[in-house]
């Protein structure tokens, strides 16, 4: 089933990341961490569907998406230029990333999006103890919602950058050596989301470290 939603607000969060809010269709439900297929309600674009994660909570009366825009002439580039009142088409929710307990959240770039509603809910419920966020980006200015993460008192945060010579943050890839130095217990639960190559490398490293397959929460 397809739902038409009209843009209420668009806010720039980083040089290429935007928060978009829409009225939620009646009866529409999802779980924190889930996504849906999104298309522009424009001629020539309705079949160009892309998956985007909800960053609002299921009980909110608005749908929120946090979307990174890529200058490649595709859907995300168009989304960066949407104006209030323009419409998107969304489908039913889907996705395997859901809150399955406290753990280590490892994100690369826009891979943070399924963790936004999960960590926000845990913060609201006072359930961030034993949660660690490892967030890798190309530069400091790309860190989505950095201040919000740092203000979640019980959430331990580790930020890394890979292409920012002026940054004082660690210039490290999230590889096995980094994980062995950073993760206190490889027997815990791990949530991983980011570029496919990063996800493959991180999950392989976690398995070598003794991480159990059923303790890895990944997008299918």
C-alpha positions as CSV (number, residue, x, y, z in Angstrom):
1,X,0.0,0.0,0.0
2,X,1.2,3.5,-0.8
3,X,0.7,6.6,1.3
4,X,1.1,10.2,0.2
5,X,2.7,12.6,2.7
6,X,3.3,16.3,2.3
7,X,6.4,18.1,3.6
8,X,5.8,20.3,6.6
9,X,9.4,21.3,7.4
10,X,12.9,20.7,6.2
11,X,15.9,21.6,8.4
12,X,19.6,21.3,7.4
13,X,21.6,19.4,10.1
14,X,25.0,19.1,8.4
15,X,26.3,20.3,5.0
16,X,24.5,17.5,3.3
17,X,22.0,16.0,5.8
18,X,18.4,17.2,6.3
19,X,15.6,16.5,8.8
20,X,12.2,16.3,7.1
21,X,8.9,16.1,8.9
22,X,5.4,15.1,7.6
23,X,2.0,14.5,9.1
24,X,1.7,10.8,9.9
25,X,-1.1,8.9,7.9
26,X,-3.8,7.6,10.2
27,X,-3.1,4.1,11.5
28,X,0.5,4.0,10.2
29,X,2.7,2.2,12.6
30,X,6.3,1.1,12.7
31,X,9.1,0.1,15.2
32,X,12.1,2.3,16.1
33,X,14.9,1.4,13.6
34,X,12.5,0.5,10.8
35,X,12.5,2.1,7.3
36,X,10.2,2.4,4.3
37,X,10.5,2.8,0.6
38,X,10.2,6.5,-0.4
39,X,9.6,8.1,-3.8
40,X,9.0,11.6,-5.0
41,X,5.4,12.3,-6.1
42,X,6.6,13.8,-9.4
43,X,6.2,12.7,-13.0
44,X,9.2,10.5,-13.8
45,X,10.1,9.9,-10.2
46,X,7.3,7.8,-8.7
47,X,9.1,4.5,-9.5
48,X,12.5,5.7,-8.2
49,X,12.1,4.3,-4.7
50,X,14.8,4.5,-2.0
51,X,14.8,3.1,1.6
52,X,14.9,5.7,4.3
53,X,14.6,5.2,8.1
54,X,12.1,6.8,10.3
55,X,13.8,8.9,13.0
56,X,10.6,9.8,14.8
57,X,8.9,7.6,17.4
58,X,5.9,5.4,16.5
59,X,3.6,7.3,18.9
60,X,4.4,10.7,17.4
61,X,1.8,12.4,15.2
62,X,4.5,13.3,12.7
63,X,6.9,11.2,10.6
64,X,10.5,12.3,10.6
65,X,13.3,11.3,8.3
66,X,16.9,12.2,8.5
67,X,18.4,12.0,5.0
68,X,21.8,12.4,3.6
69,X,21.8,14.1,0.2
70,X,24.2,12.9,-2.5
71,X,25.0,15.0,-5.5
72,X,24.5,12.3,-8.1
73,X,21.3,13.4,-9.8
74,X,19.2,10.9,-7.9
75,X,16.4,10.9,-5.3
76,X,18.5,12.2,-2.4
77,X,19.7,15.1,-4.4
78,X,16.1,16.1,-5.2
79,X,15.1,15.7,-1.6
80,X,17.5,18.3,-0.5
81,X,15.6,20.9,-2.6
82,X,12.1,20.0,-1.6
83,X,9.8,22.8,-0.5
84,X,7.0,22.8,2.0
85,X,3.9,21.2,0.6
86,X,5.6,18.9,-1.8
87,X,4.7,15.3,-1.5
88,X,6.5,12.0,-1.1
89,X,5.1,8.5,-1.5
90,X,5.9,5.9,1.2
91,X,5.2,2.2,1.5
92,X,4.8,-0.1,4.5
93,X,7.5,-0.2,7.1
94,X,10.2,-2.9,7.1
95,X,13.7,-3.6,8.5
96,X,15.6,-5.9,10.8
97,X,17.3,-3.3,12.9
98,X,15.2,-3.0,16.1
99,X,16.0,-2.5,19.8
100,X,17.1,-5.9,21.1
101,X,18.8,-4.7,24.3
102,X,21.7,-2.6,25.4
103,X,24.8,-2.9,23.4
104,X,27.4,-1.3,21.1
105,X,26.0,0.8,18.3
106,X,28.5,1.1,15.4
107,X,27.5,3.6,12.6
108,X,29.2,4.9,9.5
109,X,27.8,8.2,8.1
110,X,24.1,8.0,7.3
111,X,24.1,4.5,9.0
112,X,23.3,6.4,12.2
113,X,19.7,6.8,11.2
114,X,18.2,3.6,12.5
115,X,19.9,4.2,15.8
116,X,18.5,7.7,16.2
117,X,15.0,6.6,17.4
118,X,16.4,3.7,19.3
119,X,18.8,5.7,21.3
120,X,16.3,8.6,21.8
121,X,13.8,6.2,23.3
122,X,16.4,4.6,25.5
123,X,17.5,8.1,26.7
124,X,13.9,9.0,27.5
125,X,13.4,5.8,29.4
126,X,16.7,6.1,31.3
127,X,18.0,2.9,29.6
128,X,21.3,4.0,28.1
129,X,23.6,2.4,30.7
130,X,25.9,-0.2,29.0
131,X,25.3,1.5,25.6
132,X,28.2,2.7,23.5
133,X,28.0,4.6,20.3
134,X,30.9,4.4,17.8
135,X,30.3,6.8,15.0
136,X,32.6,7.2,12.0
137,X,32.5,10.0,9.5
138,X,34.7,11.6,6.9
139,X,34.9,14.9,8.8
140,X,33.7,16.5,12.0
141,X,31.1,18.6,10.2
142,X,29.5,15.4,8.9
143,X,28.7,14.1,12.4
144,X,24.9,14.0,12.5
145,X,23.3,15.1,15.8
146,X,26.7,15.2,17.6
147,X,25.5,17.5,20.3
148,X,22.5,15.4,21.0
149,X,24.6,12.3,21.5
150,X,27.0,14.1,23.8
151,X,24.2,15.4,25.9
152,X,22.8,11.9,26.6
153,X,24.6,11.5,29.9
154,X,24.6,7.7,30.2
155,X,25.6,7.1,26.5
156,X,29.3,6.6,25.9
157,X,30.3,8.2,22.6
158,X,33.4,7.6,20.4
159,X,33.7,9.6,17.3
160,X,36.2,9.0,14.5
161,X,37.0,10.7,11.2
162,X,38.8,9.5,8.2
163,X,39.4,12.5,6.0
164,X,39.6,15.6,8.2
165,X,43.2,16.7,8.7
166,X,42.2,19.6,11.0
167,X,40.2,17.5,13.4
168,X,41.4,16.6,16.9
169,X,39.3,13.4,16.8
170,X,40.9,10.1,16.2
171,X,41.8,9.6,12.5
172,X,40.9,5.9,12.5
173,X,38.9,3.4,10.5
174,X,36.6,1.2,12.6
175,X,38.6,-1.9,12.1
176,X,39.5,-4.9,14.3
177,X,42.4,-3.1,16.1
178,X,40.1,-0.1,16.8
179,X,37.4,-2.3,18.1
180,X,39.7,-4.3,20.4
181,X,40.9,-1.0,21.9
182,X,37.4,0.5,22.2
183,X,34.9,-2.2,23.0
184,X,35.0,-3.4,26.6
185,X,33.3,-6.8,26.1
186,X,33.0,-8.7,22.8
187,X,30.4,-11.0,24.3
188,X,27.8,-8.2,24.2
189,X,25.2,-7.1,21.6
190,X,26.4,-5.2,18.5
191,X,24.3,-3.0,16.2
192,X,26.0,-2.2,12.9
193,X,24.9,0.0,10.1
194,X,26.7,2.0,7.4
195,X,28.2,1.5,3.9
196,X,28.1,-2.2,2.9
197,X,31.9,-2.6,2.9
198,X,32.1,-1.1,6.4
199,X,29.4,-3.4,7.7
200,X,31.1,-6.4,6.2
201,X,34.5,-5.5,7.6
202,X,33.1,-4.7,11.1
203,X,31.0,-7.8,11.4
204,X,33.9,-10.0,10.2
205,X,36.1,-8.3,12.8
206,X,33.5,-8.8,15.6
207,X,33.2,-12.5,14.7
208,X,37.0,-12.9,15.0
209,X,36.8,-11.2,18.3
210,X,34.3,-13.8,19.6
211,X,31.1,-12.0,18.9
212,X,28.1,-14.4,18.5
213,X,26.1,-14.3,15.3
214,X,22.8,-14.0,17.2
215,X,24.2,-10.9,19.0
216,X,24.7,-9.0,15.8
217,X,21.9,-6.7,14.8
218,X,22.2,-5.9,11.1
219,X,19.9,-4.8,8.2
220,X,19.0,-7.8,6.1
